Amino acid sequence: WHHAGTRKYPFYIALENNEPFAFAGIADEWINPATGEKIPTFSLITTQANSLLEKIHNTKKRMPVILRPENESKWIDPSVSAESAFHFLQPYPANLLKAWPVSRQIASRTSDPSSPELIQPVSYPEFQLNLS
């Protein structure tokens, strides 16, 4: 989301080549002491925003770590050392990404998350952002 004054604007972000990609994340389980229930947890790892994403995520200037394809299997390989994996946690090159504003409906709990209309470019007359 881009913050402009008191308003926020959602963006769709994709690889320039439209290929799917993987985020770096960590997962674990913990036991709820009150119930004994095993609770799975997951967190995305973030890094400093690249030049494209710092324009969009303009308040916190961070982005999720997008793994390069050659590092995806290494990220989940338990034989790869933490020190080696740490080197994967770099901002993805801005020139390999594209982004455009989308409807605020993308955050609505009543919207169908698989609806292709949610990622169509939208113009906000009161808002312009130069991403180049």
C-alpha positions as CSV (number, residue, x, y, z in Angstrom):
1,W,0.0,0.0,0.0
2,H,1.1,3.5,-0.8
3,H,0.3,6.2,1.8
4,A,-0.6,9.6,0.5
5,G,-1.8,12.0,3.2
6,T,-4.6,10.2,5.1
7,R,-5.4,7.8,2.2
8,K,-3.8,4.4,1.2
9,Y,-3.6,3.0,-2.3
10,P,-3.2,-0.7,-3.0
11,F,-0.8,-2.0,-5.7
12,Y,-0.4,-5.2,-7.6
13,I,3.2,-6.3,-7.9
14,A,4.5,-9.0,-10.2
15,L,7.6,-10.1,-11.9
16,E,8.2,-8.4,-15.2
17,N,8.1,-11.8,-17.0
18,N,4.8,-12.7,-15.2
19,E,6.3,-15.9,-13.8
20,P,5.2,-17.0,-10.3
21,F,7.7,-16.4,-7.5
22,A,8.4,-17.5,-3.9
23,F,8.8,-15.4,-0.8
24,A,11.3,-16.2,2.0
25,G,9.5,-17.1,5.1
26,I,9.9,-19.0,8.4
27,A,7.5,-21.5,9.9
28,D,7.2,-23.2,13.2
29,E,4.7,-24.8,15.6
30,W,4.0,-24.1,19.2
31,I,1.8,-25.7,21.8
32,N,-0.9,-23.6,23.4
33,P,-0.3,-24.3,27.1
34,A,-4.0,-23.7,27.9
35,T,-5.4,-26.2,25.4
36,G,-2.4,-28.4,24.3
37,E,-3.3,-27.5,20.7
38,K,-0.5,-27.5,18.2
39,I,-0.5,-24.1,16.5
40,P,1.3,-23.7,13.1
41,T,2.8,-20.2,12.6
42,F,4.4,-18.5,9.6
43,S,6.1,-15.2,8.9
44,L,7.3,-13.5,5.7
45,I,10.8,-12.1,5.9
46,T,11.2,-8.5,4.8
47,T,14.2,-6.5,3.7
48,Q,14.9,-3.0,2.6
49,A,12.7,-1.9,-0.3
50,N,14.3,-1.7,-3.8
51,S,13.9,1.5,-5.8
52,L,10.4,0.5,-7.1
53,L,9.0,-0.7,-3.9
54,E,10.2,2.2,-1.8
55,K,8.0,4.4,-3.9
56,I,5.0,2.2,-3.1
57,H,5.8,1.2,0.5
58,N,6.7,4.8,1.1
59,T,6.4,4.8,4.9
60,K,8.2,1.7,6.0
61,K,10.3,1.3,2.9
62,R,10.5,-2.4,3.1
63,M,9.5,-5.4,0.9
64,P,9.1,-9.1,1.3
65,V,12.1,-11.1,0.3
66,I,11.5,-12.5,-3.2
67,L,13.7,-15.5,-3.7
68,R,15.5,-15.9,-7.0
69,P,14.5,-19.1,-8.7
70,E,17.9,-20.7,-8.2
71,N,17.6,-20.1,-4.4
72,E,14.1,-21.4,-3.9
73,S,15.0,-25.0,-3.2
74,K,18.1,-24.0,-1.2
75,W,15.9,-21.8,1.1
76,I,14.0,-24.9,2.3
77,D,17.0,-27.3,2.2
78,P,17.9,-28.0,5.9
79,S,21.5,-28.8,4.9
80,V,22.1,-25.1,3.8
81,S,23.6,-23.2,6.6
82,A,21.9,-20.1,8.1
83,E,24.9,-18.1,7.0
84,S,24.5,-19.2,3.4
85,A,20.7,-18.6,3.5
86,F,21.2,-15.1,4.9
87,H,22.7,-14.1,1.5
88,F,19.3,-14.8,-0.1
89,L,17.7,-12.0,1.9
90,Q,18.4,-9.2,-0.6
91,P,16.0,-6.8,-2.3
92,Y,14.8,-8.2,-5.6
93,P,16.1,-6.1,-8.5
94,A,13.5,-3.3,-9.3
95,N,14.0,-3.7,-13.0
96,L,12.6,-7.3,-12.8
97,L,9.4,-6.2,-11.2
98,K,6.3,-4.2,-12.3
99,A,3.5,-2.7,-10.3
100,W,0.2,-0.8,-10.8
101,P,-2.5,0.6,-8.6
102,V,-5.6,-1.7,-8.1
103,S,-9.0,-1.4,-6.5
104,R,-9.3,-1.1,-2.8
105,Q,-11.8,-4.0,-3.1
106,I,-8.7,-6.2,-3.0
107,A,-8.7,-5.8,0.8
108,S,-12.4,-6.4,1.2
109,R,-13.4,-9.6,3.1
110,T,-16.4,-9.8,0.8
111,S,-14.4,-9.8,-2.4
112,D,-13.7,-13.1,-4.2
113,P,-9.9,-13.4,-3.9
114,S,-9.6,-15.3,-7.1
115,S,-11.5,-12.6,-9.1
116,P,-9.2,-11.3,-11.9
117,E,-10.9,-7.9,-11.7
118,L,-9.1,-7.2,-8.4
119,I,-5.7,-7.0,-10.1
120,Q,-6.8,-4.8,-13.1
121,P,-5.1,-1.4,-13.2
122,V,-7.2,1.3,-11.6
123,S,-6.8,5.1,-11.9
124,Y,-7.4,7.3,-8.9
125,P,-8.0,10.9,-10.1
126,E,-6.7,12.4,-6.9
127,F,-3.5,10.2,-6.9
128,Q,-0.6,9.9,-9.4
129,L,2.6,8.1,-8.7
130,N,5.5,7.9,-11.1
131,L,7.0,4.4,-10.8
132,S,9.7,4.9,-13.5
